Amino acid sequence: MAGYSRRPAVAMCAALIAAAAAMPARAGPREDTATAATTVQSMIDAGRAAEAEALARRAAGEAETAFGALSAEAADLYRLLGDVLYEQKRYADAEPFFRQALAGR
């Protein structure tokens, strides 16, 4: 191993560690909201509206906190929450969420 230097390998490891440290640990709130909306819609489409309710409620609350009650992100999730309740034939429960979604548009 004469003439072998560990310097390039050490430099490469240091560069990889620095790059990994600079990467975000998780998606931001906008990506989280979009993922939740897609998941809720998929659950509704699969006939699993009752299961989707908890996720829709949590995601709508998080979107309201992150972006405001009148934001497009919150409006999308309020509409989905209304859809979840509507699919369960809980029309009176769904109405305020549809109204909130329209207010945000």
N, C-alpha and C positions, 0 to 999 in steps of 0.2 A: 504494500500500500504506500510505497514511497511516492511522494509527489501529490498525494491525495489531500485536498483541502476541504474542510467541512464548512468553510465560509459560504459558498453558494447555497448549500442546503439550509444552513441556519438563516440566511437572508430570505430564502423562499418561505420557510416556516413563519418567520416574522411578518412577511407580507401577507400570508394567508390569515394569520391571527388578526392583523390590523383590518383586513377586509371583512372578516367575520364580525368583528366588533363594531364596524360601521354599519352593518346591516340592521334594519329594524327587527325587533324581537317578534313582533306580530303585526298583523294587518291593522290599519287605522280604522277609525269608527265608520268611515264611508264604506270601506270594503266589508266590514262586519255587518253593516246594515244591508248591503246588497246581497251578501251571502244568506243572511237570515230571511230576506224577502224571497229569494229563490227557493230556499228550503221550505218555507211556509206554503208557497204556491205549489210546489211539488207534492207536499202532503195533502193539500186540498184536492189536487188533481187525482191523487191516489185514493181518495175517499177517507182520508185520515184527519178530517177537520177537527175532531175532538182532541186528538193528540197535538195538533198544530196550535191550539189555542194558547197554551202556556208560552210557547216560543214567540208567537205573535205579540202577546202582551208584553213580554220582557223586551223584545226588540223595539216595539213602539215606544216604550218608556225610555230605553237607551237612546233612541233616535231623537226623542223630544229633548232629553238632557243635553245631548251632544250638539244638536243643530237648531233647536227651538221648535215649539209646538206648531208653527206655521211653515216649517221647512218642507221641501219636496220629499226629503227622506222620511220624515215623520208621517207625511200625508200618505205615502205609499204603504207604510206599515199600518196606519189606521184603516186604510181601505182593505188591506188583507185581513186585519182583525175583524172588520165588518163582514168580509166574505166568510171567514171561519164561523162566525156566529150565525150568519144567514144559512150556511150549509147545514147547520144543526137545527134549523127552523126556529132560531131564537131571534126573531125579527125585531122585537122591541129592544133587545140588547144590542143588536147590530146598528140600529139607526144612529145613535150618537157618534159612533165611530165613522160611519159614512159622512155624516155632517162635518165632523172634524177634518176628515180627508179633503172634503170640498173646500173648507175654509183655508186649508193650506195650499190650495192650488190657486 
